[in-house]
Amino acid sequence: MSELTRRRFITQSAVGAAAVAAAAAMAVPAVHVRGAESSLSTPLLRWGIIGTGTRGNGTHVPALKEMAPEFDVAALCDVVEGRLKAAAKHWGKAAATYSDYQKLLSNPDVTAVVIATPNLLHREMLQAALQAGKHVLCEKPAGVSFADAGEMQRMAESAKQVVMFGMQYRNTPKQAKIHELIQAGKIGKPKYIVQNSSRGDWNLNPDVWKYADPKLFGGKPQNWRFFHAASGGTLNEFSCHYFDLLHWFADSPTPSAISGDGGISVYTDGRDTWDHASVTITYPNGVKAVHTLSLFGTGRGDVTVMGEDGSIVMVGDTFQIVAAPRKKGRKSGASGSREEDIELDASKRPRGGADPAVLALYADFVQCVKTGKKPDADAARAVAASRTCWLAELSAVKRAEVKWNDTTA
């Protein structure tokens, strides 16, 4: 980890970085080129986006455009020239461009930053951004190790600025509806939750950032998600969102015990990150949850919440409330019956453009800046999700259940 410094990130794409550096040298800070436009309104925050790949350009640029004029984008940073140009074009207004994120942080026009870079850079960049006096929205996860997570939480909780993490899944209409139904008592007290996720292999876009580890692939740079040192593991990269949801549905901020299993069954190409996993979580209030993940199965993403009086079953945009088999005098072992179908409000379904769940993050960010409230997606949530991932891996190594405090973060 110590070998991957900021300089390595900057120089990873030599040709792209050189070209972008030349462009950065000629770039004029955004506030000086808006002209009359700047007099029309004064944005609450002027953002700098560090990392303009899939998340930075595909997710955060549309959200910030949607949030205008409350927010503006003053600067963009990436080591790959093509990604940087694409993001600048997507934003469509004047913004400074950089290949060195430290230069972006030195831009006085930037008052808040999005960190949308590979996971192993999150801790370093969060620290630098806070030292530069910027508010921060850091993409998940909270680093790549227990040490990363603990230090990021310490920095976030002691900072005067707003620090939020990209844990937006609780804001998605479907997941929010499930939580609403649980809280409304539709199934009684939750007891058992099953969440399944199946998808294809890691992002194989040729523009993805490359990481080199002398112990893997003969030291040849590869997709950073192939490396545990760069991603923090498959669960940390993909499943931290789902663990955050399970903690929410179980109404417990942290588990009490975790049992995990997983490994590599299909993608035996030299990577050291799992391609499948099964995790069982026990909460202090007695709720149990199971999460499964596969990178080689057919597309699947579903959740069933089983309570004392029935179950919530998600089927597309419909939520089925199914009575418990023992309810209403049924004989033991009898199948439950569907009691109610609840359609997701059509107005809450995504219709393209900005992700409504991410917009909710930004809306909360506004309130945090204006009123000083604590972010909903704070460091504690991000750290709890990542810790669940690493304890599941530890359980697999030990071949035994582990307690929440078995390893000090």
QUISUL-V589326 format. One line per field, one symbol per residue. ss: DSSP state (a for helix, b for strand, c for the rest). phi: phi as a letter, one per 30 degrees, with the letter a starting at -180 (. if undefined). psi: psi as a letter, one per 20 degrees, with the letter a starting at -180 (. if undefined). Layout:
BEGIN
ss->???
phi->???
psi->???
END
This chain:
BEGIN
ss->cccccaaaaaaccaaaaaaaaaaaaacccaaaccaaaaacccccbbbbbbcccaaaaaaaaaaaaaacccbbbbbbbcccaaaaaaaaaaaccccbbbccaaaaaacccccbbbbcccaaaaaaaaaaaaacccbbbbcccccccaaaaaaaaaaaaaccccbbbcccaaacaaaaaaaaaaaccccccbbbbbbbbbcccccccccccbbcccccaaaccbbaaacaaaaccaaaaaaaaaaaaaaaacccccbbbbbbbbbccccccccccccbbbbbbbbccccbbbbbbbcccccbbbbbbbbccbbbbbbccbbbbbbcccaaaccccccccbbbbbbccaaacccccccaaaaaaaaaaaaaaaacccccccaaaaaaaaaaaaaaaaaaaacccbbcccccc
phi->.ddcceddddcecddddddddddddcdceeddcdidedddacddbcccccjcdeddddcddddddddddebbccabbadceddddddddddibdadbbccddddddddddcbbccbceedcddeddddddddicdbccedcdibaededddddddddcddddbbcdccddddeddddeddddddidbiddbbbbbcbbaddeeceddddcbcbddbhiiddbedddcddccijddddcceedddddddddhbdbdcabbbbllcccdccjdccdcaabbccccedjdcbbbbbbcbcdeaabbbcccdclbccdbiccccccddeddhiddejdddcdcacbddeedcdebjidddddededddeeddddciddddccdedddddddeddddddddddhadcdecdbdd
psi->ghhnrhhhghjhngggggghhghhhiqpqhhijhchhhihqoqgqoqpoookbggghhghghghhhiqjhqqohqqpqiogggggggggggjrpqqqqiohhhghioihpiqqpolrqhiiggghgggghhikqqpopqqamajrggggghhggggiiqhrpoqqlmihiipgghhgghghghikhjbpqhppppppprarrokpiiqqqqppiiqkkjpprphiiphhhhjrgghggihghhgghhghilphqrhqppqqabohgmljirjqqjqqpppppqhjiqqqppqppjjrqpqnrqpopahiaqpppncjqopopqqhiqkjqqpiqqrqphppoqpphijppkrbqphhhhhghhhgghgghijrpqgmahgggghghhgghhgghghgilqqqqhkhpp.
END
